[in-house]
């Protein structure tokens, strides 16, 4: 869930920065838009497999589609694993075991078995209490580099904040580009609440209204 008032706060920061703010997420663009409604920021979703540029245009990097038989098999297996949720995205499949951690190892094994014959095109990626299958070469670091080439962001210092295993690529990319990659667990003792306080302070320094 998105804390009440957070989209409006981010929209204030966006205006103060001349639009130069982006959401980089593993979720689909439709899901991100629903969570942040009515705010519609620049966004790199599904780890960059679906990007909404500052122009409003949507960019979908060429990547192989996830085989439908994988989706069918994993959905069927989830029925046999109470508590497991299968999230079918446009370019990936994520199996969440937050409510059923006992299935963690089995889900990893099943994902590895599925991907093995097509390991040249797909990879199994661990996430926070989840396992994801997605095309190789698609990650949040690539998404950050793509966005930083856009005129709106070109020449600016990137700041990336993330708290998931899949955010590490984005954190590394921001640092490699001369910016700040902030791992929530390392940089914000109060966790997400600390991040929100930091954004509030940032909005104040920017004179965001």
C-alpha positions in Angstrom: 0.0 0.0 0.0 1.1 3.6 -0.7 0.9 5.8 2.3 -1.8 8.5 2.1 -0.4 11.8 0.8 2.8 10.3 -0.7 1.8 10.7 -4.4 0.9 14.4 -3.8 4.2 14.9 -2.0 6.1 13.4 -4.8 4.2 15.5 -7.3 5.3 18.6 -5.4 8.9 17.5 -5.7 8.4 16.7 -9.4 7.2 20.3 -10.0 10.1 21.8 -8.1 12.5 19.7 -10.2 11.0 20.7 -13.5 9.6 17.1 -13.9 12.9 15.3 -13.3 11.7 12.5 -11.1 10.9 8.9 -12.0 9.5 5.8 -10.5 11.6 2.7 -11.2 9.7 -0.4 -10.2 9.4 -4.1 -10.8 5.6 -3.7 -10.9 3.7 -3.2 -14.2 2.9 0.3 -15.4 -0.8 -0.3 -14.8 -0.2 -1.3 -11.2 2.1 1.7 -10.5 -0.5 4.1 -12.0 -3.2 2.6 -9.9 -1.1 2.9 -6.7 -0.1 6.5 -7.4 -3.3 7.7 -8.9 -3.8 10.5 -9.9 -0.1 11.2 -10.3 1.4 10.1 -13.6 5.2 10.4 -13.4 7.9 9.2 -15.7 8.2 5.5 -14.9 10.4 2.5 -15.7 8.3 -0.5 -14.8 8.9 -4.2 -14.8 12.5 -3.4 -14.2 12.7 -1.3 -17.3 10.8 -3.6 -19.7 8.1 -0.9 -20.0 9.2 2.7 -19.7 7.0 5.9 -19.9 9.3 8.6 -21.0 9.0 12.3 -20.2 7.3 12.8 -23.6 4.6 10.4 -22.4 5.6 7.8 -25.0 6.0 4.2 -24.0 9.1 2.3 -24.8 9.2 -1.5 -24.6 12.8 -2.8 -25.2 12.8 -5.9 -27.4 12.8 -9.0 -25.2 11.5 -12.5 -25.7 7.9 -13.2 -24.4 7.6 -15.4 -21.4 6.4 -18.8 -22.6 2.7 -19.3 -21.9 3.2 -22.8 -20.7 5.4 -21.4 -17.9 2.6 -19.1 -16.8 0.1 -22.0 -16.9 2.4 -24.3 -15.0 3.2 -21.8 -12.3 -0.4 -20.8 -11.8 -1.4 -24.4 -11.4 1.4 -25.0 -8.9 0.4 -22.0 -6.9 -2.9 -23.7 -6.2 -1.0 -26.5 -4.6 1.0 -24.1 -2.5 -1.3 -22.2 -0.2 -0.2 -18.6 0.4 1.9 -18.4 -2.8 0.8 -15.6 -5.2 1.8 -15.7 -8.9 2.0 -12.2 -10.5 1.8 -12.4 -14.3 3.4 -9.3 -15.8 3.8 -8.4 -19.4 7.5 -9.4 -19.5 8.0 -11.5 -16.4 6.5 -13.8 -13.8 6.9 -13.2 -10.1 6.1 -15.7 -7.4 5.5 -14.1 -4.0 5.9 -16.3 -0.9 5.6 -13.6 1.8 2.6 -15.4 3.3 4.2 -18.9 2.8 7.9 -18.8 3.3 8.0 -22.6 3.6 7.8 -22.7 -0.2 10.8 -20.6 -0.9 13.3 -23.3 -1.8 10.8 -25.2 -3.9 9.8 -22.1 -5.9 13.5 -21.3 -6.6 14.0 -24.9 -7.8 10.9 -24.9 -10.0 11.9 -21.6 -11.6 15.5 -22.8 -12.2 14.1 -26.0 -13.9 11.8 -24.0 -16.2 14.5 -21.5 -17.2 17.4 -24.0 -17.7 16.5 -24.9 -21.3 16.3 -21.2 -22.2 19.0 -19.8 -19.9 20.4 -17.8 -22.8 17.2 -15.6 -22.8 15.8 -15.8 -19.3 17.1 -15.6 -15.7 15.8 -16.4 -12.3 16.1 -13.4 -10.0 15.6 -13.4 -6.3 13.5 -10.5 -4.9 12.2 -9.6 -1.5 10.2 -12.6 -0.4 9.7 -13.5 -4.1 11.2 -15.3 -7.1 11.0 -13.7 -10.5 11.6 -15.0 -14.0 12.5 -12.3 -16.5 14.4 -11.7 -19.8 18.1 -11.3 -19.4 19.4 -7.8 -19.8 16.3 -6.2 -18.2 17.1 -4.7 -14.9 16.7 -1.4 -13.0 20.3 -0.4 -13.7 19.5 -0.5 -17.5 16.4 1.5 -16.8 18.3 4.2 -14.9 20.8 4.5 -17.8 18.0 4.8 -20.3 16.2 7.5 -18.4 19.4 9.5 -17.8 19.9 9.8 -21.6 16.6 11.6 -21.9 16.9 15.4 -22.3 14.9 16.0 -19.1 17.5 14.1 -17.0 20.6 14.7 -19.1 23.4 16.5 -17.1 21.6 16.0 -13.8 22.9 14.0 -10.8 20.9 10.8 -10.4 19.6 9.8 -7.0 18.2 6.3 -6.7 16.5 5.0 -3.5 15.6 1.3 -3.2 15.1 -1.4 -0.6 14.9 -4.6 -2.6 17.5 -7.0 -4.0 16.3 -6.0 -7.5 17.1 -2.3 -6.6 20.8 -3.0 -6.3 21.3 -2.7 -10.1 19.7 0.8 -10.0 21.8 1.8 -7.0 25.0 0.7 -8.7 24.0 2.5 -11.9 23.3 5.8 -10.1 26.7 5.6 -8.4 28.5 4.7 -11.7 26.9 7.8 -13.3 28.3 10.0 -10.5 25.2 10.2 -8.4 23.8 8.7 -5.2 22.6 5.1 -4.8 20.8 4.9 -1.5 20.0 1.5 0.0 17.2 2.1 2.5 18.4 -0.4 5.0 21.9 1.2 5.1 21.0 4.9 4.7 17.6 5.3 6.5 17.6 3.8 10.1 13.8 4.3 10.3 13.2 2.5 7.0 10.4 3.6 4.7 9.2 6.2 7.2 12.7 7.7 7.2 12.6 7.9 3.4 9.3 9.8 3.6 10.7 12.2 6.1 13.7 12.7 3.8 11.3 13.5 0.9 9.4 16.0 3.1 12.7 17.7 4.0 13.7 17.7 0.3 10.4 19.3 -0.7 11.0 22.0 1.9 14.6 22.7 0.6 13.3 22.9 -2.9 10.5 25.2 -2.0 8.0 22.7 -3.5 4.4 23.8 -3.5 
